[in-house]
Amino acid sequence: MTAVLNEPSQAVMRRLGMTRYGFFEHPRIDPGHPLRQQVVYWMPSPAFRDHGVYAGDSAQAVTAGLGRAGRRD
């Protein structure tokens, strides 16, 4: 995950083969702050693929406790 404004970080994640999963507002960043809006990227590991765990399962785990996770657009 990274701030929506952090395009260089998002570009690295895409080059690594990660897929954008969703968005959320980071609860530890003040409302209105430009870094509050976060984007979550996901990449399945071989262990996930081998055991039938998919993007929705693991990405929800990544965002658990961080606020409402947006869904893939």
Rosetta blueprint (number, residue, H / E / L):
1 M L
2 T E
3 A E
4 V L
5 L L
6 N L
7 E H
8 P H
9 S H
10 Q H
11 A H
12 V H
13 M H
14 R H
15 R H
16 L L
17 G L
18 M L
19 T E
20 R E
21 Y E
22 G E
23 F E
24 F E
25 E E
26 H L
27 P L
28 R L
29 I L
30 D L
31 P L
32 G L
33 H L
34 P L
35 L L
36 R L
37 Q E
38 Q E
39 V E
40 V E
41 Y E
42 W E
43 M L
44 P L
45 S L
46 P H
47 A H
48 F H
49 R H
50 D H
51 H L
52 G L
53 V L
54 Y L
55 A H
56 G H
57 D H
58 S H
59 A H
60 Q H
61 A H
62 V H
63 T H
64 A L
65 G L
66 L L
67 G L
68 R L
69 A L
70 G L
71 R L
72 R L
73 D L
